[in-house]
Amino acid sequence: MNDQTKKEVYLVDTSFLLDFALWIPVDLNNYFWSHLQSSLENGMWILLDIVKNEIRSKGPLKSWCENQMRKGLVVAIGETDKNRGVVINNTYPMIDQTTGRSETDTYLIAHAEANGLTVVSRESYRENNTELYKIPDVCAALKISLIRQPRAFLERIGFHN
């Protein structure tokens, strides 16, 4: 398969899943979450272990993610991703040195870059040059495709009227 026929695969960040669970509760919309699982099974998007691990609150979303793990649908990041994440953060500081927040973002971007994936994130661009870099800023700098709108992602993984 050449690059022109290669299908686009998406890498979803934690906040995207949290937003879905907030607005489309797992235990109230079986159709949505079943379709999301089917598209994961079909390789349309990737759930990383670091994203699954960031969902700490017990509840339906955590259970849903753990179920994906039991089915072998969660992808583990490797040392290469971690090492590249350090380089990314050194070039585009993302990690809050006090709280450690956004460390996962560097690994997510590294994995997307290494595998030619499109990142799916609701994060906004940083507002000024004194702020830490955010996912959209680094994706733009590294020329990694990015989707920020839930509708665009859902349409691309087969949700239709």
matplotlib code that plots the C-alpha trace (Angstrom):
import matplotlib.pyplot as plt

x = [0.0, 1.5, 1.1, -1.7, -3.9, -2.9, -5.9, -5.8, -5.7, -6.4, -4.8, -7.2, -6.1, -7.5, -9.5, -11.4, -12.6, -13.5, -15.5, -17.4, -18.1, -19.4, -21.8, -22.6, -22.5, -21.2, -24.1, -26.8, -25.8, -24.8, -25.1, -22.4, -19.9, -20.4, -19.7, -16.6, -15.5, -16.1, -14.1, -11.3, -11.4, -11.3, -8.1, -9.7, -8.3, -5.9, -6.3, -2.9, -2.1, -1.0, -4.4, -6.3, -4.2, -5.0, -8.7, -8.4, -12.0, -13.9, -17.0, -18.3, -15.5, -12.8, -14.6, -15.0, -11.3, -10.4, -12.6, -10.7, -7.5, -8.8, -9.7, -6.2, -7.2, -5.0, -1.6, 1.4, 3.9, 7.6, 10.9, 11.3, 8.2, 9.3, 12.7, 11.3, 8.8, 11.8, 13.2, 9.9, 9.5, 13.1, 12.3, 8.6, 8.2, 4.8, 5.3, 4.4, 7.5, 5.5, 2.6, 4.0, 0.9, 1.1, 3.8, 1.4, 0.9, 4.6, 4.4, 1.2, 2.7, 5.9, 3.8, 1.7, 4.9, 6.6, 3.5, 2.0, -1.1, -3.6, -3.9, -7.4, -7.5, -9.9, -7.0, -6.7, -3.5, -1.5, -2.5, 0.9, 4.6, 5.0, 2.6, 3.7, 3.1, 0.0, -0.9, -2.0, 1.1, 3.5, 1.5, 1.7, 5.4, 6.1, 3.6, 1.4, -2.2, -4.6, -8.4, -10.0, -13.7, -15.6, -17.9, -15.0, -13.5, -16.9, -17.6, -14.2, -14.7, -18.1, -20.8, -23.4, -27.1]
y = [0.0, 3.4, 6.6, 7.8, 4.8, 4.6, 5.2, 7.9, 6.6, 8.8, 9.0, 10.4, 12.3, 11.9, 15.1, 14.1, 10.9, 12.7, 15.2, 12.4, 10.8, 14.1, 14.8, 11.3, 9.2, 5.7, 4.1, 6.1, 5.7, 2.2, 2.9, 5.6, 3.7, 0.5, 2.2, 3.9, 0.4, -1.1, 1.7, 1.0, -2.7, -1.9, 0.1, 3.5, 5.1, 4.2, 4.2, 4.5, 3.0, 6.4, 7.9, 5.0, 5.5, 9.2, 8.3, 7.9, 8.5, 5.2, 5.1, 4.0, 5.6, 4.0, 0.6, 1.1, 1.8, -1.2, -3.4, -2.2, -3.2, -6.7, -7.1, -6.2, -2.9, -0.6, 0.2, 0.6, 3.3, 2.3, 3.7, 5.3, 7.3, 8.2, 9.3, 11.3, 12.9, 14.2, 15.8, 17.3, 18.8, 20.2, 21.9, 22.9, 23.0, 21.3, 19.8, 21.8, 21.4, 21.8, 19.4, 17.2, 17.8, 17.3, 14.6, 12.3, 14.8, 14.6, 10.8, 11.0, 13.4, 11.3, 8.2, 10.1, 11.4, 8.0, 6.3, 8.9, 9.3, 12.2, 13.6, 14.2, 16.8, 19.6, 21.6, 25.2, 26.8, 28.7, 32.3, 33.9, 33.0, 32.8, 29.9, 26.3, 24.7, 22.7, 19.8, 22.0, 24.1, 21.2, 19.3, 22.4, 22.8, 19.1, 19.0, 16.3, 16.3, 17.4, 17.3, 19.5, 19.1, 16.1, 16.0, 15.7, 12.8, 11.0, 11.4, 10.0, 6.9, 6.2, 8.0, 9.2, 10.2]
z = [0.0, -1.0, 1.0, -1.2, -0.3, 3.3, 5.6, 8.2, 11.7, 14.7, 18.1, 20.7, 23.8, 27.3, 27.3, 24.2, 25.8, 29.0, 27.0, 25.2, 28.6, 30.0, 27.1, 26.0, 29.2, 28.7, 30.7, 28.9, 25.2, 24.3, 20.6, 20.7, 22.9, 21.0, 17.7, 19.3, 20.4, 16.9, 15.2, 17.7, 17.0, 13.2, 13.7, 12.9, 16.0, 18.8, 22.5, 24.2, 27.6, 28.9, 27.9, 29.6, 32.7, 32.9, 33.4, 37.2, 38.4, 38.9, 36.8, 33.4, 31.3, 33.4, 33.1, 29.3, 28.9, 31.1, 29.0, 25.9, 27.7, 28.4, 24.8, 23.7, 22.1, 24.1, 22.6, 24.9, 24.2, 24.2, 25.2, 21.8, 22.4, 25.8, 24.6, 21.8, 24.3, 26.3, 23.1, 22.2, 25.6, 25.5, 22.2, 22.9, 26.7, 27.5, 30.9, 34.0, 36.1, 39.4, 38.7, 36.0, 33.9, 30.2, 30.3, 28.6, 25.8, 24.8, 24.5, 22.6, 20.1, 19.8, 19.1, 16.5, 14.8, 14.7, 13.2, 10.9, 13.0, 13.2, 16.7, 18.0, 20.8, 22.0, 23.4, 22.3, 21.0, 23.7, 24.0, 24.3, 24.1, 27.9, 28.2, 27.9, 24.5, 24.0, 21.7, 18.7, 18.9, 18.8, 16.2, 14.0, 14.6, 13.8, 10.9, 12.5, 11.4, 14.1, 14.5, 17.1, 16.3, 17.6, 14.6, 12.2, 14.1, 14.4, 10.7, 9.8, 11.9, 10.4, 12.4, 10.0, 10.0]

ax = plt.figure().add_subplot(projection="3d")
ax.plot(x, y, z, "-o")
ax.set_aspect("equal")
plt.show()
